[in-house]
Amino acid sequence: VTGVDAGMSAGTLIAFLFLVNLLVQPIQTLVETLNHAQSAGAGVRRILRILDSPIEIDDPATPVPLPDGALDIDFDGVSFYYKEDAPLFEHLSLHIEAGTRVAVVGETGSGKSTFSKLLTRIHDPIEGAVKVGGVPLASVDTADLRSRLSYVPQEGFLFDTTIADNIRYGKPEATNTEIMAAISDLELNAWLADMPGGLQTPVGERGGQLSSGERQLVALARAWIAAPDVLVLDEATSAVDPALEVQIRRAMERLISERTSVTVAHRLSTAEAADEILVFDEGVLVERGSHNDLVVAGGVYTALYADWVKGTAKVD
């Protein structure tokens, strides 16, 4: 068609574009749905692989109950490795008296965190046995172990619910009155009063609405309300503001009082207050003793302490 009447009117063009959009939009939606379905399918396959994985740490067929009262700790010829050709611990043996406050120190990679994971049965030793109250952990029912031994990691995991519910995870049947008593025992009333909703303050996914220090305070209160006989702490005060650090340290002091405690010490000020210090170097327990004795011994701890004092002086 030629001439001035060739082509289409503006109205026809608009109608045509509208109809094309009606055709294209469902196709785009279908493509997006297929992309989401593929992603969901990959996620489901990963979940199923995890669910089908064999249980590495299982409950014993005939569990042995832990004895009542204070619990001591024994590492009896413990060997452990992540890679078969690179053993971390080889035939480690040591005894920790009940009610002792122990600090574990060493360079990065020396085995401090692995020691705490073996003690809390996150890992089982390749050889030997870890015993609490004279009972090998492999013979203890998981529920019994978790009720008597608490672990506070360096970054406590919080669920997407309230402060109260996250503390209650340490003792599911605890009432709000008991939770408030735990807050008071740890001298955290002033901190809680600053929270907009008090105990009912939502913490967000993984505790994202709280600072790292505040998440640690919730984790400490969770451990306190569980009233464990053995407490394992992975100290976490290096990344918090000074005001919260004081509160965390005060709460930790009250928490470990009069119970067996093992603290992975990243700051040697924690080790200074311990009854005994375990010094690891490349998976070997090279020294143990009090702070005063180890400082003058001229060994690994002496060097670590000197470096720490020097670094603290620079910060000041």
N, C-alpha and C positions, 0 to 999 in steps of 0.2 A: 504494500500500500504506500502510495506517495502522496505528497501534497500537504496542505495545512491540516487536514483531518487525520493524518497518519499518527500512530501511537495510541495512548490511552489517556483518559482524563485523570486529574488529581485524585478524584474520589475512587476511581477504579484501582489506581496505584496503591492507595492507602488500604483498600480492602484486600488487595493481593498480598501486601506485606503482612497484614494482620493474619491472613490465612496461613501464610508461610510460617509465621511465628507459632501459630497453633500446632503446626506439624513438627517444627524443630524442637519446641520446648519439651514435649514428652520424650523425644529421642535423647535429649540431653539428660533428662531425669533418669531414663533407663540406663544410660552409660554410667552415670554417677552411682546408681544402685548396684550395677555389676561390679564397679570398683570397690564399693563398701563390702559387697558380698565376698569378694576375693580376699580382702583384708581380714574380714571376720573368719573366713575359712582357715586362713593361715593361723590366726589367733587360737581358734578351736583346736587345730592340730597340735599347737605347742602346749595347750592346756592338757590335752589328752596324753601327750608324751610325759608330762610331769606326773599326772595321775597314775600312769602305768609304771612309773619308775619304782624300783624295789625300795622298800623301807630300809635305810641304813642303820638307824638307831631304833630298835624295837624293844618292847617290854619283854621281860623274861617270862618264861612259862610258869615258874614258881617264884614269885618275887619275895625278897627278904626285907622286912620292915627295918627302917632306921631306928636306932636306939633313942630313947627319950633323953632330953637334956642337951647340954653343949656337945658339939661334934668336933672331933679332930679330923685332920686330913693327912692322907698318905699317898705318895706316888711310889709305887713298888715296881722298880725295874721297867719304867715306861719308855717305850720307843714309839716314835711317830714320824711320818714323813708325808709331804704332799706329792713329791716325786720320788720314785723308788731309788733313783741314783743320787738323791740329795737328802739324806736323813736330817731331820731337825733335832729331835731328841733321841738319844741312844742310852737305854738303861738308866734313865733318870730315877733316882730314889731320894726321897726327902720326907720329913715328918713335920707337921705343923700342929702344935698343941691347941686344944680347944680354948676358945676365948682370946687367942692371940691376934694382934693387929699386924698384918704382914703387908709390906709393899714390895712389888715386883718391878725392877728397873732394868734398863739395858738399852743399847742402841736400837734403832729401827731395824726390824728383821731378826732380832736376837731370840725371839720366841715368846715374848711377853704375852701377846694376845692369844697365841696358840695354847699357852699354859692355862689361861683362864677358860678357854673353850673346852679343853680336856676336863677341867675341874667341873664345869657345868654340864658336861656330857653333850655338848654340841658336836664334838668329835669323840670317837672311841680310840684308844691307843691301838697301835698295830701289835705291840707286845706289852706284857705287863698289865698292871691294873691300877686304877685310881680308886682309892677307898675314902669314904666319908663315914666317920663313926665306926671304922673297922669293917664296913660292908662295901664290897666292890660295887661301883656305880652300875655295872652291867647287870647286877642282881636286884637292883632297886626299881620298883614301879615308878614310871615317869611322874604320875600325879603326886606320889609320896615325895619324890626328889624335889619337885618344883614347889611343894608346900614348905619344905625345910631349907631350901637353898635358893636364893634370889640372885639374879644377875642384872646389873644396871649397865647397859652398854654406853659407849662414848656418845652415841646419838640415839637417845631413847625413841622408840617408835610409838607414835600416837595415832589413835583411830579418829576418824572424822565424826566426832561426837563432842560431848561436853567435857570439861575438866573433871567433874565428878565421876563420870562413866569411865574415863581413862584411869583415874586412881582406883576405882572399884575393880578394875581388871586384876589387881593384885589380890583381891578378896571379894569374889562375886556377890556374896551375901551381905556385904557391908552397907550400913545405912548412911544417910547423909550426916547424921550425928557422929558416927564413927569416923567418917572422912574428915569432918571438921576437927575432931579430936586429934587425928593424925597431922593435920595442918598446924594445929597449935603446938603439938609435941615437937615439930620440926621448926617452930618459930617462923612460920610463913604467913601469919595472919595479915601482916602489912602488905605483902605481895598480893595475896588473894583479894584484899580490899581494893587494890588498884585495877582489878579485872572488871570490865563493864558489867558482866552478869554474875560475878562471884563464881560459885561452883558450877553454875549453869552456863558459863561462858563457852561458846563453841570454839574448838581449837582449829578447825579446818582440816583439809586432807593432809595427812602425815604431820599434823600440828603446824601447818603453814601460817596460821594466824598468830602464832606465838614466836618469840625469839628463841634462838638455840638455848639460851640460859633458862628461859621459862619452861621449855620442853624438858630440860634436865630436872627442874624442880618437880614437875609432875611425875617424872620417872622415879625420883627419890621418894616422893610421897607414896607412890604405888608400891615400892619395895617396903617402906615402913609399915604400911597397913597389912602386908602379908606376914609380918613378924617372923622372918626366917631365922634359923639358927646359924646359918652360914651365909655370908654376903660377899659377892664378887663384884667389884666395881672397876669399870674402865674409866678412869678419871677423865672428865671433860670440862676443863675450865679455861683452856687456852684461847677459845674463840668467843668469850662472853665479855660483857662490859664489867668494869671493876665493881660496881654496886651489886650486880647479880652474882659475881664471883664470890663475894663475901658471904652472901646468903647461901650459895651452893656449898661452900666449904663448911659453914656452920651446920647446915643440914646434914652433910656427910659425917661430920664429927658425931652428931647425935645418933645418926643411923648406925654407925659401926661400933658404938659404945656397948660394951658387955656382950659382944658376940664375936665369933670367929669371922675375920674379914680378910679378904685378899684384894688389894688395890693395885691395879696396873698404873704405876705412877709416871706421868709424863713430865710433871714438875717435881723436882726433888724436895720442895718444901713439904710435900705430902709424905715423902720417905722419912724426913726428919722426925715426924711425929709417930712413926711406926715402932712397934715393939721389936720387930725384926725385918731385915731387908734381904730379899733374894736378888742377886745380881746375875743376869744371864748374858752370855756372849756367844753368839752363833749356836744357840741351842744347848749350851753347856752351862750348868750352874757353877760359876767360877768363884763366887763369894757369897757368904751369908753372915749376918751379924747385925749389931745395932749401928745406927748412924755414926755415933762418935768413934766406935771401933774401926769402922770401914774407912772413914775419912783419913785416919792416920795410918792405915795399912799400906798405902802406896800402890794400890792395885787399880782394877778397872773402875770401881766406884769412886776412888779418889779423883781420877781423871774426869769422870762424868760430872762429879760435883764441882770441880774447878771450872769446867766449861759452863756449867749452869750458872754459877756465881758470876762469871765474867759476862755472860749474856744478860743476866739480870741487871748488872751494874750499867751496861750500855743502855738498856731500856730506861733505867732511872735517870 
